[in-house]
Amino acid sequence: MIHKLAKGLCLVGMVSLGAIAMLPLSAQAQSRTTFLSGGESETYEGYFLADESIYADCDADCVDIDIYLYDAYTGALVASDVAMDASPVVFAPYEGDFLVETSMVTCYHAICEVWTDSDYGF
């Protein structure tokens, strides 16, 4: 987790956990929120650790969403959860950069709110 929060920051000396906790919210990891209609999808980039879970969830009007995880460099599909549910989850098979596609399969209204996140945020 420290690696992900400190990635890209130029820090001199030792960094304590307290110093990382004091980072502004914009520098800390956060979930992604979007609004999707049935048949629409949203893609995000993220850096994940090996075995880190990446998951999605949606509001009460959502019945089925799918999640796909692609290697950011090769474009290869490395994991997916297409079960008929509103809480899909995949696991990063190795540490690295990935693309996460969240796809709305069934929404009872014209649009549903969807959250995509991971164990450590991205």
C-alpha positions, 0 to 999 in steps of 0.5 A: 500500500505504501508503494502505491501511495508513494509512487510518483512522489519525489521523497527525500529521506524516510517516509513514515506512515503518519506522513503518508496519511497526511497527504492531500486527498488528491494524492491518495487513491480513490474509487471511480464513480460513473453513470452508465445505461444498459450496454454502456461501459467505462474504462480506467487505468490503474496500477495494481499489486499481484493478487489485489482485488478490483471490484465494482458495485452499483445502486439499487437499480442495477441488476448485472454489471461485468468487469474486465481486466486487461494488461495495459501494455499488450491489451490482453484480457487477463481476468473477467467476472461476467456472472449475473450479479451486481458485485463483480470482482477480479484479481490482478494476476501480477503487479503492473499497469492494467485497464479496468473495463466496467460494463453495465449489462442490466439497469432498470432505469435509464441510468445507474450509478456505478463504483469501481475500486480496488483493495488499495484504490487507484 
